[in-house]
């Protein structure tokens, strides 16, 4: 306050700045709620997909045990793997400036394998079961990236809200109060001077 000259225009400017900060605080507070809601939705979706992945992973492990029982470890290691050249189709969207995406990997149509020397239903089932896990892993990777970006933006927004609430707004309000108090004192001093001048003239 010592560096500011109390004027009516300064008080108006500070009041405008306070109003802008309050509007910004309300917007950022609402943004925090929307980001938190989206994070909860994404977490529930991630947990749902993880449960499905775990179930399919256990099923794939069963096919692996059956293939090992049929071919043995060395025989299964020599079994030709599927050649996957499936592109990942990514769909992007934004939420409050945060880039979100979903990933889709079409493995079933792209899975091709060289002929095996000793083919078996067990090895084929094992290969298909593990190949079917890849689209789910791509989807969960996209979800994990979304959650990381949402969390980072949420933390940034919370820091801004706290800075407005705990530092900037109180500072502006304190300065505005000091300016208004100084203006009132100046007006009282001017009124007292005017009264003395009027009294002197009347005498």
Secondary structure, DSSP 8 states (H G I E B T S, - for coil): -TTS---HHHHHHHHHHHHHHHHHHHHHHHHHHHHHHHHHHHHHHHHHHHHHHHHHHHHHHHHHHHHHHHHHHHHHHTS--EE----EEEEEEEETTEEEEEEEE-HHHH-EE---TT--HHHHHHHHHHHHHHHHHHHHHHHHHHHHHHHHHHHHHHHHHHHIIIIIHHHHHHHHHHHHHHHHHHHHHHHHHHHHHHHHHH-
